[in-house]
Amino acid sequence: MPEEKIPDFITNYQLLTRQSYETIFKEIMDFRLDESYGSIVTPCFIVAGEEESRNILKSVEVGPRYIPGAGGKVIPGAGHTWSVGKADQFNQELRDWLTQTNNPL
């Protein structure tokens, strides 16, 4: 995270109440992909670090089955915030996917 963003991050993080955090956690843990995702027409690249929760890792596998043209990838050795901590790698993974799929975005 860029140095100048840290104070804002801390301020925003401190605004989370225990109830808010528990609600967010429940939503994440209860999340399920189903056939309704088949109507998504926007290209999707579902990526997660290998140290993520079981449900998030499952979405990387299941998402591309339901979402036409979607891709999925698990990043070895990465955790929840890898896209911020390893922004260069995240950007390269996204570029590679866009290039490989000839995505017009």
N, C-alpha and C positions, 0 to 999 in steps of 0.2 A: 504494500500500500504506500502510495507517495506520502512523504513526510507531512506535507501540508494538509492532507486529508485525515490524519490521525485524530486531531481534536474533534472534528465533526463526527467521526465514527464513534468515538468515546461518548460524546454527548448524546447521539442517537441511541446508542446501545443502552445507556443508562435510563432512557425513557421507557424501556421494556419493563413491564411489571411481571411478577411471577405468573399472574393469570394470563397475560399476553403471551409469555414464553410457552406456557403449558398449552395454550390454544394452538399456537404455531406448531409445536411439537406433535400434538395430536393430529392436526391436519396432515402433516408430513407422513406420520406413521400409518394413517388410515388411507392414504392416497392409493388409488387403484386405477390402472389403465383398463379400458374396456372398448367394446366395438364402437362406442360413440366417437372415439378419437379418429375413426376412419373418415370422418367428414372434414378433417383438417386438410386444407389444400396448400398451406404455406410450408415451404421446405423446413424441415426440423432436423437438428443435429443434437442428439441426446448424449451428453457426456457427463461422466462422473469419475471421481477418484476411487481407486480400489478400496480405500478405507472408509467409504461411505456406508450408510445403513443398508441392510438387506433389501428393503423396499426400493430405495433409490437405485441400487445396482440392478434390481429386477427390471426397473423401468427402462434401463439402457438396453436390456435384452428384448423386452416385450414391446416397447414403443414402436420400433421399426416394423413390427408385425402388423400393427393396427394403423399406423400413419403412412399413407402412400408416399414413397420416395424418401422416407426418413432414414437417417443413419444413426448408429449408436457406437459408442466406444468407451471402454473403461481405461483410465490412465493409471498405469502401474506406479506404485509407490506414492500416490497422491491422496490427499485427504479432502475434507469438505471445502476448504477455501483455496484449493490449488489454482483456480482460474484467476485469483487475485495475486497469490504468492508467486505463481509461475505464469505471469501474464504473457510473456513472450511465447511460452509453449502453448498456452491456450490459443493465442492468435494464430500460431502456426498450424495447430490442429484444425481450427476453423477454416483457415485458408486452404489447407490440403483437402478438406471435405468439399468445400465450394468448388475447387478445381476438379476434383475427381468426379463430381456429379454434374459438372458443366452447369452449375446453378447460375441463373441469371441475376442473382442478388448482387 
